[in-house]
Amino acid sequence: MKDYKIETKCVQGGYTPGNGEPRQIPIVQSTTFKYATSEDMGKLFDLEASGYFYTRLQNPTNDYVAAKIAEMEGGTAAMLTSSGQAANFYAIFNIANCGDHVVSCSTIYGGTYNLFAVTMKKMGIDFTFVAPDCTDEELEAAFRPNTKAVFGETIANPALTVLDIERFAKAAHAHNVPLIIDNTFATPVGCRPFEWGADIVTHSTTKYMDGHGAAVGGCIVDSGKFDWMANAEKFPGLCTPDDSYHGITYAEKFGKEGAFITKCTAQLMRDFGSIQSPQNAFYLNLGLESLHVRMARHCENGLAVAKFLQESDKIEWVTYADLPGDKYHDLAKKYCPNGTCGVVSFGVKGGRKAAEEFMKKLRLIAIETHVADARSCCLHPASATHRQMNDDELIACGITNNLVRLSCGLENAADLIADLEQALN
Ligand SMILES: *Cc1c(COP(=O)(O)O)cnc(C)c1O
């Protein structure tokens, strides 16, 4: 599959049936797997042979779908997780432990911010947050001797900032640590962060990859490029023997291409068990088969709606990186030349009350805590996800009281614009 274009990988990657085998990925709805001898099974437990023994760690359906996403991103190995939250937690915790530190972009998904700043902080991992458009000096100053990774989102949810992946990769590599990119909003159809120097990619597959609002899920992909052994003192978990696996040293036994995902599966999935169900992996694969067709339409609708809003005298401001004049337009052109995503945010003139009234009047576009599926939806953070905050606190996290986040689905753009227009009127 390596030499095929992204569209072909979306449809046929990850699974090649043999003679007489199912054309569609089979759902292996089984917790466990049968072996003839204890020796056979022992080899699996020692990571001496590859195979399946228990679905808390691995399942063939998941592995077909993970292999497809690895091919789409241009990586060497991947694993599915039960959610995007689990993917980001595992990706960091696989290399950062109590006493370590991570540099993260400040414009990231709220759930990820809580995970880092509150929950992982309680586990003894410290985070320093830097703005996506910080100066090189500010970025440099964020590193410490115990820094183990740099993290950011290609297109941030919901801030819609575009990360200069190349610049952040350079800074990470100058400090001998990997760059982890959450590529949820761009998807590998829009941007492949490994081509710009990122080392690990994560996804909330719940969003565009599934694309139908059917299944929560996540994914971690390894580029296979980061040399753990060359920085062995920083990454003892990968570069020294694992007592819980009979003294295996992951980076030695599985090399740059396989160490990260093997350790993440063998240790973290074994111990935390946030596996995606094979049934959900099957739904995810159905979404992936049409991802390249859908993303083009999401972007087309996003741009049409953003242009309409920009022209409207009832709208104060519009943020959408594909709009000429947007602060992140040049970065969007560089990293997502075919369009960023279908999510647009804007401010309704008249403040909090006007935004609430406007949303009540929408007929086609539903109010939901979701983005990135086939049906258009919108959210007013000031009265939903951020309702405990007053106006000053909202501004501190980059949200105005009139901000509406709109996720453009796959409907006809003229119908979406007509719905917005009648509600604004
Ligand atoms: C939704 C989202 C997550 C969390 O994913 P879940 O599947 O909801 O756990 C992480 N990162 C980004 C960018 C997201 O949009």
The ligand as a MOL file (V3000), in Angstrom:
LIG
                    3D

  0  0  0     0  0            999 V3000
M  V30 BEGIN CTAB
M  V30 COUNTS 15 15 0 0 0
M  V30 BEGIN ATOM
M  V30 1 C -12.6000 15.2520 20.7360 0
M  V30 2 C -11.1340 15.4560 20.7670 0
M  V30 3 C -10.3250 14.7220 21.6510 0
M  V30 4 C -10.9070 13.7230 22.6460 0
M  V30 5 O -11.4120 12.6480 21.9460 0
M  V30 6 P -12.5990 11.6820 22.5070 0
M  V30 7 O -12.7110 10.6870 21.4030 0
M  V30 8 O -13.8020 12.5330 22.7150 0
M  V30 9 O -12.0700 11.0970 23.7730 0
M  V30 10 C -8.9620 14.9190 21.5970 0
M  V30 11 N -8.4130 15.8090 20.7440 0
M  V30 12 C -9.1650 16.5400 19.8830 0
M  V30 13 C -8.5060 17.5030 18.9740 0
M  V30 14 C -10.5500 16.3880 19.8700 0
M  V30 15 O -11.2910 17.1250 19.0220 0
M  V30 END ATOM
M  V30 BEGIN BOND
M  V30 1 1 1 2
M  V30 2 1 2 3
M  V30 3 2 2 14
M  V30 4 1 3 4
M  V30 5 2 3 10
M  V30 6 1 4 5
M  V30 7 1 5 6
M  V30 8 2 6 7
M  V30 9 1 6 8
M  V30 10 1 6 9
M  V30 11 1 10 11
M  V30 12 2 11 12
M  V30 13 1 12 13
M  V30 14 1 12 14
M  V30 15 1 14 15
M  V30 END BOND
M  V30 END CTAB
M  END
